[in-house]
Amino acid sequence: MVKSLKIILRRCLNRKSPRKVKKVTLITVTLLFLGLITANEELDQKLNLEGYWFAVFLPLFHEEAVEIIKSEEGYQAVKTIGNVYVPGGEIGLKIDRNFQNCKGVSAGKGFTNPKFSGGCKIKSVSEDLIVAWHEKGFPDLFYRDLSSSQGSFCISDFKEKLPEKGLEKILELRPKAFKHCLACEGSACRMKLWPKGRESESLICKKLFCKPVKAIQKYISSEDVLNVGSGTTSVQFTFIINKKGDIDNLNITSYDGAMNRKQVKTFTRNILSSLEYIPVEINEKVYEIHNLRGWLYWNIRDDG
C-alpha cells in the first residue's frame, strides 16, 4: 500500500495542474496521519505502563500511590488508597491508546455524582514518567522509580517544602532509617528502590532524605527573568544533594515550551539554588545523595 502511494505521489508531482496539487496535499496529509497512528501504536506496544506509580497533583501538592491498568480503550489509573471524594479501587484518570487525550474523575464527598471530564492532554509519556495537562493549566504527574530510571524522583514542585513543625521528628528518624533508605559507598549514597507493595516506604524515605526545608514561595513574573518572554516551560533533570545541603551536578535531560535550552538550564539552576536541604549527617559523618531526578514547570506571566 505504501509503495502504491509513493507511485501516485510521484505522478502527481510531475503534473502541475491545481487539481493535482490538491491531491498531493491530501496524500501527504494522509501519509502523515498514517505515520502518526503507526508511531502511537508502536509506542503503545513498546511501553509497558502497567504497575504501581505515584501520582502528584499540582498546584496543591498531593502525592499518592495508584495502579495503572491497561484496558481496550487505553490505560486507567486506579487509586490504591482513596480519600473522602474518590475511594480506593476507583478510576482516577483514563488515558487513550494514542497517548494524546485523558479524562480525570471528579466527585462530591462520599463519591457522589462522579463524572469524567475531558480537556486533559498527555504531554509526555515514558516508562517512568507521565505528564497530563488539564485545561485549567495545571498538570498531573505520574512517576515510578525503575532500575532503568535516571534516578529516584524527588522534585515536582519548586514551592514544596517540609513543614517546620516536623523537622525535629525528621532529624530524630534519620539515623534509624539511614541504612533502610540509602545504599552508600563511602560518603556517596543512593536512594533505594522499593518493590511492589512497599510504596509507602518509598514516600517515607523521600520525605526523610530528599525533600527541601526551604523553597520558593511566590509566583514567577517576567520581571524575575531577564531576556525571556512569557509562557510555559517544563523540564526534566538529574541532580545530587551535596554535603552542604545544596543541589549540585544539575543535568537537563529534556525540556519543552517557551524557553530554549540555554535559558532552561539557567532558569532551572536559579530555581534549584533557592532550595535548601538538611545535610545528611550520621555519626558525625556527612553524606551526599546521588541518583536523584525531578520535573518542574513554570508559567512566566507578562505583567507588563
Buried (B, 14 or more C-beta within 10 A) or exposed (E): EEEEBEEEBEEBEEEEEEEBEEBBEEBEEEBEEEEEEEEBEEBBEEBEBEEBBBBBBBEEEEBBBBBBEBEEEBBBBBBBEBEEBBEBEBBBBBBBBBBBBBBBBEBEEEBEEEEBEEEBBBBBBBBBBBBBBBEEEBBBBBBBBEEEBBBBBBBBBBEBBBEEEEEEEBEEBBEEBBEEBBEBEEEBBBBBBBEEEEBEBBBBBBBBBBBBBEBBEEEBEBEBBEEBEBBBBBBBBBBBBBBEBBBEEBEBEBBBBBBEEEBBBBBBBEBBEEBBBBBBBBEEEEBBBBBBBBBBBBBBBEEE
